[in-house]
Amino acid sequence: MAKLTKRQKAIREKVESTKLYAIDEAVALLAELSTVKFKESVDVAVNLGVDPRKSDQVVRGSTVLPHGTGKTVRVAVFAQGENAEKAKAAGADVVGFEDLAESIKGGDLDFGVVIATPDAMRVVGQLGQVLGPRGLMPNPKVGTVTADVETAVKNAKAGQARFRTDKNGIIHAGVGQVGFDANAVKENIEALIADLKKLKPASAKGVYVKKVTLSTTMGPGLAIDQGTLSA
């Protein structure tokens, strides 16, 4: 039998697999169990009462988290003229048009969010095979195809969670880092769930938000008592 690491032993001793944790208790426990040398992300998984096999029950969107994610995000913007200037003023790291497309084709993908104005999609559309697999393809449903590039850039820089249900009807999103105040994590999750509820498919039946689980990059998943959330 494989020997348990010190962290695995601590998890086994301190985590109750059947318990529903209050959000502040969960944040504190995950921080206590974090022993790695890098700052772990705090992630949430929300099980939704949808059938992901049905196209009208795919839940997709984005949430501007009130306390951000704790990560620095590099943003690339496809825009011309006045919109390009607005994007630069808002803090975009890379702004371009055909030149940016050529740079991406050449392998320059050092950014976490790509935003495009509607007129730029004729150029961006050629990059589907490069951007798509990396989850970088601009999409109006998550606010990354927009004429309001200024707001889109500011939202991305402030800390925005983009989500889409997976094949099991679960959405995953980063909602902070180990070291975040419990209330900040709580308010980030509440903002996310509030937006998920707004996106509830009309054809979805029964309980919509079925389960909320909080975890860290290398840590265990803790089921959250939804009664401790106000969303």
N, C-alpha and C positions, 0 to 999 in steps of 0.2 A: 504493500500500500504506500502511495506517495506521501512524503512527509509534508505536513502543512507549514506554510510560512508563518512568521509572526503575525502578519496582517490577516492571513486567513484564519488563524486561531482567534484573533480578536473579533473578527466578523462573526465567527461561529458562536462565540461566547456572548456577544452583545446584541446581535440582531435577532429579533423574533420574527420568523417568516410569516406568521399568521396575524401579526399585529397591525392595526391601522395607526400610524404615527401622526401626532399633531405636527403641523408644518415646522414650528420652531424647534421641536424635539428632533425632527428628522434632519434639519440643517445642522444642528449642533452635533448629532451623532456622526453624520457624514464627515464633518470637519475633524472630529476626534479620530476617525478611522483612516484619515488621509495621511499617509506616511511617506509618500513619494516626494522627490526633490523638485518637481515642477508643480505649478499651480493648476490643480485639476478643475475642469469645467463642472458645473452643476447642471444636470440635464433632467428634463421632465419627459415622461412618456404618458400620453393620454389615450386610453382605450375608448373609442367612440362606438356608439350603437349604430353603425352603418354597415352596408354590404359593399365592400370595396370592388366587388366584381361588377357592380352596376355603375355605369359611367356617371349617372346623375347623383350618385352618393359618394363621389370622391370629394373630399374636403381639402381645399387648397387656399392658402392666403399668407398674410404676413401680419405681424404685430410689432408695433414700436414699444419696446419694453421700457417702462418708466425709469428703471435703474440700469438699463443697458445690459450687456453680456460680460463686460469686463475685458473684452478683447478689442484690439485695434484692427480695424477692417480697412483694407485697401480697396478703393472703388474706381472702376473704369467706366467712362461714359462715352457713348456714341452720340455726338451732337455737332451741329454746325452753328456758325454765326453767333447770334445773341444767346442762344441756349448753351453753346459751348462756354461762353464767358460766364454765364450764370453758374454752370456746373463747376468751373474753376473757382469762382468766388465762394461757392458753398463748401469747398474743401475736397473736391474730387482729386484723386492722385494721378489719373491718366485721362486725358480728354482727346478725342480724335474722331476720324470718320474712316475713309478708305485707308488712310495711313495706319490707323489703329487695327483695322482688320488684317492688313498685311503683317503687322507686328505679331498679332495673335497666331496667324498661320505659320509664322516663323518660330513659334514655340514660347513666346512671351506671355505667360499666364500668371504673373505674380500679383493676383488680386483675388478678393473673395466675393465681390459683387460686381455685376455688369448691368448698367442701366442704359437704356436707349430711348431716344425720341421716336415717335411713330414713323417719321420719314426716314429714319436710319435703319429700319428693319429690312429694307431691301439689301442693305450691306450686311447686316448682322445675320440675316437668313442664310447666307453662304457659310456661316461658321457653326452650323448646327452640330456637325459631327465632332467638332472640337469642344464647343461650350456645353452641349447637351449632356454628355456623360459625366461632366464635372459639376452638374447642377448650376451652371452659370448662365444658361440661356435666358435672356430677358423675357418676361411674361407679364402681360397686363394684370393677371389675376393676383400677382404678388407685388404689383406696383412698380415693376422695373421697366415697363414700357409705358412712358408717360411724357406728356408735354411739359409737366412741371418738374423738370430735372432738379431744380434747386431744392424742393422739398424732399424728393427721392434721395438725393445725396445726403442731406442732413439726417434723414431717418436712418439710412444705412450706417452712417458714421456714429449716430447716437446709440445704436444697438438695436437691431431689428431681427426678430425671429421669423424665418420663413419656414413654412410647414406644408406637408402634403401627406395624406393618409397612405400608409404602406399597404401591402397585400393582406395584412391582418386587421386593417381598420384602425391602426395606431398612428398617432402623430408624435414625432420626436422633435425637441427643440432645446437649445441651450438657454438657460435662464439665469446664468451668473457663474461665479467661480467660488471655490472654497475660500472662505475669508469674508464673503459677503455677509452683511447683516441679515438675520433671519427675516426681518420685516421686508427687506428689499427683495429677497427671493420670493416671499409670499406675494408681494404686490406685482412682481413680474409674472408669476403664475396666474394670478387673478386676471391680469390684463389679457393674457393669452387665452384663458378659458372663456372670458367674456366675448372675445372675438370669435372663438370656435362656436359659441352658442349662436352668434349672429349668422354664422354660415351653415347652420343645421339644414340639411337637405329636407325639402318638403315631404319626400317619400320615406324618410327614416322613421321607423316606429320604435316605441318602447323607450327605455332609458337611453339618453344620448351620451352623457359623460359617465361612463361605466366605472372607470378606474383611473387614478392618478398615481404615478410612481416616480419617485425622485431618486436620482443616483449621481455618482461622480464618474469621471473618466475610467477609473480603475476600481471603483467601489461597488458595494452591493446596491440593489434596488430596494427602496423602502416604500411600501404602500401608504398613501397619505389619506388621513381622515378628511373627507371633503367638507365636513362640518366645521373644520378650522380654516376654511377658505371662504371668502365672502362673494366669490364670483358666482 
